Amino acid sequence: MLTEKHDLIHEFPEFNDRIHDLKINNAHFAKLLTEHDELNDAIHRAEIEVDVVADDYLETLKKQRLALKDELFQILRS
């Protein structure tokens, strides 16, 4: 099963340089980005069935990823 990429660079390619700059110069952004990437990896592993998780748990992970993405996007736009 192929899954869609949800890392921030693929989600917001127009902010590539800003993402790189904030990752280096903004500790809060870097922390949120790390959390987002870890959730993204966990979701990907569940979707390709490397890790078996309950559907409701997977949905919870996806909601958490979306909330982080929204927060990261707000920082990118500021």
A tleap script that builds the chain and sets N, CA, C and O, in Angstrom:
source leaprc.protein.ff14SB
mol = sequence {
  NMET LEU THR GLU LYS HIE ASP LEU ILE HIE
  GLU PHE PRO GLU PHE ASN ASP ARG ILE HIE
  ASP LEU LYS ILE ASN ASN ALA HIE PHE ALA
  LYS LEU LEU THR GLU HIE ASP GLU LEU ASN
  ASP ALA ILE HIE ARG ALA GLU ILE GLU VAL
  ASP VAL VAL ALA ASP ASP TYR LEU GLU THR
  LEU LYS LYS GLN ARG LEU ALA LEU LYS ASP
  GLU LEU PHE GLN ILE LEU ARG CSER
}
set mol.1.N position { 0.833 -1.185 0.000 }
set mol.1.CA position { 0.000 0.000 0.000 }
set mol.1.C position { 0.880 1.252 0.000 }
set mol.1.O position { 1.723 1.413 0.883 }
set mol.2.N position { 0.698 2.120 -0.959 }
set mol.2.CA position { 1.415 3.389 -1.000 }
set mol.2.C position { 0.632 4.434 -0.232 }
set mol.2.O position { -0.588 4.528 -0.365 }
set mol.3.N position { 1.328 5.214 0.569 }
set mol.3.CA position { 0.670 6.263 1.324 }
set mol.3.C position { 1.202 7.610 0.886 }
set mol.3.O position { 2.319 7.727 0.383 }
set mol.4.N position { 0.398 8.600 1.084 }
set mol.4.CA position { 0.732 9.964 0.704 }
set mol.4.C position { 1.730 10.558 1.696 }
set mol.4.O position { 1.668 10.273 2.892 }
set mol.5.N position { 2.644 11.378 1.198 }
set mol.5.CA position { 3.609 12.035 2.079 }
set mol.5.C position { 2.932 13.203 2.790 }
set mol.5.O position { 2.249 14.019 2.170 }
set mol.6.N position { 3.138 13.262 4.114 }
set mol.6.CA position { 2.540 14.326 4.900 }
set mol.6.C position { 3.579 15.130 5.667 }
set mol.6.O position { 3.233 15.865 6.591 }
set mol.7.N position { 4.864 14.999 5.291 }
set mol.7.CA position { 5.855 15.823 5.963 }
set mol.7.C position { 5.650 17.273 5.538 }
set mol.7.O position { 5.059 17.549 4.493 }
set mol.8.N position { 6.141 18.188 6.353 }
set mol.8.CA position { 5.849 19.607 6.148 }
set mol.8.C position { 6.354 20.136 4.808 }
set mol.8.O position { 5.699 20.978 4.193 }
set mol.9.N position { 7.499 19.659 4.352 }
set mol.9.CA position { 8.040 20.119 3.067 }
set mol.9.C position { 7.093 19.753 1.923 }
set mol.9.O position { 6.898 20.551 1.007 }
set mol.10.N position { 6.505 18.559 1.967 }
set mol.10.CA position { 5.569 18.153 0.921 }
set mol.10.C position { 4.214 18.857 1.067 }
set mol.10.O position { 3.542 19.136 0.075 }
set mol.11.N position { 3.824 19.140 2.311 }
set mol.11.CA position { 2.560 19.830 2.549 }
set mol.11.C position { 2.631 21.303 2.138 }
set mol.11.O position { 1.675 21.847 1.585 }
set mol.12.N position { 3.761 21.937 2.410 }
set mol.12.CA position { 3.924 23.378 2.145 }
set mol.12.C position { 5.248 23.651 1.424 }
set mol.12.O position { 6.142 24.270 2.001 }
set mol.13.N position { 5.387 23.204 0.183 }
set mol.13.CA position { 6.669 23.395 -0.516 }
set mol.13.C position { 7.040 24.868 -0.695 }
set mol.13.O position { 8.218 25.200 -0.822 }
set mol.14.N position { 6.052 25.738 -0.705 }
set mol.14.CA position { 6.328 27.170 -0.868 }
set mol.14.C position { 7.047 27.759 0.354 }
set mol.14.O position { 7.607 28.852 0.279 }
set mol.15.N position { 7.030 27.034 1.474 }
set mol.15.CA position { 7.689 27.492 2.698 }
set mol.15.C position { 8.990 26.738 2.969 }
set mol.15.O position { 9.472 26.747 4.102 }
set mol.16.N position { 9.556 26.100 1.981 }
set mol.16.CA position { 10.753 25.284 2.175 }
set mol.16.C position { 11.862 26.045 2.897 }
set mol.16.O position { 12.401 25.551 3.888 }
set mol.17.N position { 12.209 27.230 2.419 }
set mol.17.CA position { 13.283 28.011 3.034 }
set mol.17.C position { 12.910 28.447 4.446 }
set mol.17.O position { 13.745 28.423 5.350 }
set mol.18.N position { 11.661 28.843 4.631 }
set mol.18.CA position { 11.200 29.294 5.954 }
set mol.18.C position { 11.214 28.131 6.952 }
set mol.18.O position { 11.592 28.314 8.109 }
set mol.19.N position { 10.809 26.955 6.516 }
set mol.19.CA position { 10.829 25.778 7.387 }
set mol.19.C position { 12.264 25.511 7.844 }
set mol.19.O position { 12.515 25.290 9.028 }
set mol.20.N position { 13.182 25.533 6.912 }
set mol.20.CA position { 14.589 25.298 7.238 }
set mol.20.C position { 15.099 26.339 8.239 }
set mol.20.O position { 15.756 25.988 9.219 }
set mol.21.N position { 14.799 27.607 7.995 }
set mol.21.CA position { 15.246 28.690 8.873 }
set mol.21.C position { 14.654 28.543 10.273 }
set mol.21.O position { 15.371 28.658 11.268 }
set mol.22.N position { 13.353 28.291 10.350 }
set mol.22.CA position { 12.707 28.166 11.658 }
set mol.22.C position { 13.188 26.933 12.410 }
set mol.22.O position { 13.323 26.960 13.634 }
set mol.23.N position { 13.444 25.865 11.686 }
set mol.23.CA position { 13.925 24.640 12.331 }
set mol.23.C position { 15.255 24.895 13.048 }
set mol.23.O position { 15.522 24.316 14.101 }
set mol.24.N position { 16.072 25.756 12.475 }
set mol.24.CA position { 17.377 26.067 13.045 }
set mol.24.C position { 17.291 27.150 14.120 }
set mol.24.O position { 17.996 27.082 15.126 }
set mol.25.N position { 16.430 28.147 13.912 }
set mol.25.CA position { 16.446 29.346 14.752 }
set mol.25.C position { 15.281 29.479 15.730 }
set mol.25.O position { 15.255 30.431 16.511 }
set mol.26.N position { 14.333 28.573 15.714 }
set mol.26.CA position { 13.166 28.687 16.594 }
set mol.26.C position { 12.959 27.347 17.299 }
set mol.26.O position { 12.476 26.388 16.697 }
set mol.27.N position { 13.326 27.290 18.576 }
set mol.27.CA position { 13.270 26.029 19.332 }
set mol.27.C position { 11.847 25.487 19.423 }
set mol.27.O position { 11.639 24.276 19.342 }
set mol.28.N position { 10.869 26.372 19.591 }
set mol.28.CA position { 9.472 25.926 19.681 }
set mol.28.C position { 9.027 25.288 18.366 }
set mol.28.O position { 8.413 24.221 18.366 }
set mol.29.N position { 9.333 25.935 17.259 }
set mol.29.CA position { 8.993 25.381 15.952 }
set mol.29.C position { 9.683 24.038 15.747 }
set mol.29.O position { 9.060 23.087 15.276 }
set mol.30.N position { 10.958 23.954 16.094 }
set mol.30.CA position { 11.716 22.711 15.925 }
set mol.30.C position { 11.101 21.580 16.741 }
set mol.30.O position { 11.024 20.444 16.273 }
set mol.31.N position { 10.664 21.889 17.960 }
set mol.31.CA position { 10.029 20.879 18.817 }
set mol.31.C position { 8.725 20.395 18.193 }
set mol.31.O position { 8.476 19.191 18.124 }
set mol.32.N position { 7.898 21.326 17.742 }
set mol.32.CA position { 6.630 20.959 17.105 }
set mol.32.C position { 6.869 20.148 15.835 }
set mol.32.O position { 6.149 19.187 15.563 }
set mol.33.N position { 7.863 20.529 15.072 }
set mol.33.CA position { 8.184 19.817 13.842 }
set mol.33.C position { 8.628 18.383 14.143 }
set mol.33.O position { 8.241 17.447 13.443 }
set mol.34.N position { 9.429 18.220 15.174 }
set mol.34.CA position { 9.863 16.881 15.579 }
set mol.34.C position { 8.653 16.036 15.995 }
set mol.34.O position { 8.545 14.873 15.607 }
set mol.35.N position { 7.752 16.620 16.778 }
set mol.35.CA position { 6.537 15.903 17.183 }
set mol.35.C position { 5.709 15.518 15.954 }
set mol.35.O position { 5.207 14.398 15.866 }
set mol.36.N position { 5.572 16.444 15.016 }
set mol.36.CA position { 4.819 16.182 13.790 }
set mol.36.C position { 5.460 15.037 13.010 }
set mol.36.O position { 4.764 14.133 12.545 }
set mol.37.N position { 6.777 15.074 12.867 }
set mol.37.CA position { 7.482 14.036 12.118 }
set mol.37.C position { 7.347 12.671 12.789 }
set mol.37.O position { 7.186 11.658 12.109 }
set mol.38.N position { 7.412 12.641 14.119 }
set mol.38.CA position { 7.261 11.375 14.838 }
set mol.38.C position { 5.854 10.808 14.656 }
set mol.38.O position { 5.690 9.606 14.445 }
set mol.39.N position { 4.842 11.667 14.738 }
set mol.39.CA position { 3.467 11.224 14.497 }
set mol.39.C position { 3.310 10.743 13.064 }
set mol.39.O position { 2.679 9.717 12.811 }
set mol.40.N position { 3.879 11.478 12.139 }
set mol.40.CA position { 3.803 11.111 10.731 }
set mol.40.C position { 4.409 9.730 10.495 }
set mol.40.O position { 3.855 8.920 9.752 }
set mol.41.N position { 5.544 9.471 11.128 }
set mol.41.CA position { 6.193 8.162 10.993 }
set mol.41.C position { 5.325 7.057 11.595 }
set mol.41.O position { 5.187 5.984 11.007 }
set mol.42.N position { 4.742 7.318 12.764 }
set mol.42.CA position { 3.884 6.317 13.411 }
set mol.42.C position { 2.660 6.014 12.549 }
set mol.42.O position { 2.260 4.857 12.420 }
set mol.43.N position { 2.077 7.036 11.967 }
set mol.43.CA position { 0.913 6.858 11.096 }
set mol.43.C position { 1.300 6.066 9.855 }
set mol.43.O position { 0.589 5.147 9.448 }
set mol.44.N position { 2.421 6.424 9.265 }
set mol.44.CA position { 2.888 5.719 8.070 }
set mol.44.C position { 3.116 4.237 8.368 }
set mol.44.O position { 2.711 3.375 7.587 }
set mol.45.N position { 3.765 3.943 9.500 }
set mol.45.CA position { 4.020 2.551 9.874 }
set mol.45.C position { 2.703 1.796 10.074 }
set mol.45.O position { 2.607 0.620 9.723 }
set mol.46.N position { 1.709 2.447 10.623 }
set mol.46.CA position { 0.408 1.794 10.811 }
set mol.46.C position { -0.280 1.574 9.465 }
set mol.46.O position { -0.891 0.530 9.238 }
set mol.47.N position { -0.178 2.553 8.584 }
set mol.47.CA position { -0.847 2.455 7.285 }
set mol.47.C position { -0.239 1.368 6.399 }
set mol.47.O position { -0.950 0.734 5.618 }
set mol.48.N position { 1.062 1.152 6.515 }
set mol.48.CA position { 1.673 0.094 5.707 }
set mol.48.C position { 1.723 -1.228 6.475 }
set mol.48.O position { 2.320 -2.209 6.031 }
set mol.49.N position { 1.090 -1.218 7.616 }
set mol.49.CA position { 0.886 -2.406 8.451 }
set mol.49.C position { 2.180 -3.003 8.991 }
set mol.49.O position { 2.269 -4.213 9.196 }
set mol.50.N position { 3.184 -2.159 9.222 }
set mol.50.CA position { 4.382 -2.583 9.943 }
set mol.50.C position { 4.016 -2.694 11.424 }
set mol.50.O position { 4.402 -3.641 12.109 }
set mol.51.N position { 3.260 -1.698 11.899 }
set mol.51.CA position { 2.722 -1.700 13.261 }
set mol.51.C position { 1.216 -1.867 13.165 }
set mol.51.O position { 0.564 -1.207 12.356 }
set mol.52.N position { 0.671 -2.736 13.979 }
set mol.52.CA position { -0.772 -2.951 13.983 }
set mol.52.C position { -1.376 -2.115 15.108 }
set mol.52.O position { -1.017 -2.263 16.276 }
set mol.53.N position { -2.297 -1.239 14.731 }
set mol.53.CA position { -2.982 -0.388 15.714 }
set mol.53.C position { -4.470 -0.403 15.417 }
set mol.53.O position { -4.892 -0.689 14.296 }
set mol.54.N position { -5.252 -0.094 16.426 }
set mol.54.CA position { -6.701 -0.016 16.264 }
set mol.54.C position { -7.048 1.198 15.407 }
set mol.54.O position { -6.346 2.209 15.429 }
set mol.55.N position { -8.127 1.085 14.663 }
set mol.55.CA position { -8.549 2.176 13.782 }
set mol.55.C position { -8.792 3.472 14.545 }
set mol.55.O position { -8.420 4.545 14.070 }
set mol.56.N position { -9.409 3.387 15.716 }
set mol.56.CA position { -9.692 4.612 16.472 }
set mol.56.C position { -8.396 5.261 16.968 }
set mol.56.O position { -8.316 6.486 17.053 }
set mol.57.N position { -7.390 4.461 17.293 }
set mol.57.CA position { -6.094 5.008 17.694 }
set mol.57.C position { -5.416 5.696 16.512 }
set mol.57.O position { -4.830 6.768 16.668 }
set mol.58.N position { -5.494 5.091 15.346 }
set mol.58.CA position { -4.919 5.689 14.137 }
set mol.58.C position { -5.598 7.019 13.845 }
set mol.58.O position { -4.928 7.987 13.486 }
set mol.59.N position { -6.904 7.080 13.992 }
set mol.59.CA position { -7.621 8.343 13.776 }
set mol.59.C position { -7.192 9.404 14.785 }
set mol.59.O position { -7.090 10.581 14.438 }
set mol.60.N position { -6.940 9.003 16.020 }
set mol.60.CA position { -6.457 9.936 17.039 }
set mol.60.C position { -5.091 10.487 16.649 }
set mol.60.O position { -4.836 11.684 16.777 }
set mol.61.N position { -4.219 9.610 16.173 }
set mol.61.CA position { -2.897 10.062 15.720 }
set mol.61.C position { -3.018 11.057 14.569 }
set mol.61.O position { -2.306 12.061 14.531 }
set mol.62.N position { -3.918 10.776 13.638 }
set mol.62.CA position { -4.105 11.675 12.492 }
set mol.62.C position { -4.633 13.034 12.937 }
set mol.62.O position { -4.234 14.061 12.388 }
set mol.63.N position { -5.522 13.051 13.921 }
set mol.63.CA position { -6.045 14.326 14.438 }
set mol.63.C position { -4.942 15.111 15.135 }
set mol.63.O position { -4.868 16.333 15.005 }
set mol.64.N position { -4.085 14.410 15.875 }
set mol.64.CA position { -2.961 15.079 16.534 }
set mol.64.C position { -2.005 15.668 15.500 }
set mol.64.O position { -1.514 16.785 15.662 }
set mol.65.N position { -1.745 14.903 14.431 }
set mol.65.CA position { -0.864 15.392 13.362 }
set mol.65.C position { -1.459 16.636 12.714 }
set mol.65.O position { -0.743 17.600 12.443 }
set mol.66.N position { -2.757 16.619 12.467 }
set mol.66.CA position { -3.424 17.766 11.855 }
set mol.66.C position { -3.339 18.999 12.754 }
set mol.66.O position { -3.093 20.103 12.269 }
set mol.67.N position { -3.539 18.817 14.058 }
set mol.67.CA position { -3.446 19.949 14.990 }
set mol.67.C position { -2.034 20.533 14.979 }
set mol.67.O position { -1.866 21.753 14.981 }
set mol.68.N position { -1.031 19.677 14.968 }
set mol.68.CA position { 0.348 20.165 14.902 }
set mol.68.C position { 0.611 20.874 13.583 }
set mol.68.O position { 1.272 21.912 13.553 }
set mol.69.N position { 0.098 20.317 12.494 }
set mol.69.CA position { 0.292 20.941 11.184 }
set mol.69.C position { -0.341 22.332 11.162 }
set mol.69.O position { 0.242 23.268 10.617 }
set mol.70.N position { -1.514 22.470 11.743 }
set mol.70.CA position { -2.166 23.769 11.802 }
set mol.70.C position { -1.326 24.774 12.603 }
set mol.70.O position { -1.175 25.930 12.205 }
set mol.71.N position { -0.786 24.315 13.731 }
set mol.71.CA position { 0.026 25.200 14.552 }
set mol.71.C position { 1.313 25.587 13.820 }
set mol.71.O position { 1.722 26.748 13.845 }
set mol.72.N position { 1.938 24.622 13.180 }
set mol.72.CA position { 3.149 24.913 12.411 }
set mol.72.C position { 2.857 25.880 11.264 }
set mol.72.O position { 3.653 26.778 10.990 }
set mol.73.N position { 1.733 25.701 10.603 }
set mol.73.CA position { 1.358 26.586 9.499 }
set mol.73.C position { 1.167 28.016 9.988 }
set mol.73.O position { 1.577 28.963 9.317 }
set mol.74.N position { 0.550 28.175 11.149 }
set mol.74.CA position { 0.373 29.518 11.706 }
set mol.74.C position { 1.724 30.196 11.963 }
set mol.74.O position { 1.887 31.393 11.727 }
set mol.75.N position { 2.681 29.414 12.447 }
set mol.75.CA position { 4.016 29.969 12.665 }
set mol.75.C position { 4.668 30.328 11.330 }
set mol.75.O position { 5.305 31.375 11.209 }
set mol.76.N position { 4.512 29.476 10.350 }
set mol.76.CA position { 5.082 29.751 9.030 }
set mol.76.C position { 4.516 31.036 8.431 }
set mol.76.O position { 5.237 31.787 7.774 }
set mol.77.N position { 3.240 31.287 8.655 }
set mol.77.CA position { 2.588 32.473 8.082 }
set mol.77.C position { 2.883 33.747 8.845 }
set mol.77.O position { 2.664 34.840 8.323 }
set mol.78.N position { 3.378 33.631 10.079 }
set mol.78.CA position { 3.593 34.846 10.888 }
set mol.78.C position { 4.893 35.541 10.521 }
set mol.78.O position { 5.226 36.574 11.103 }
savepdb mol mol.pdb
quit
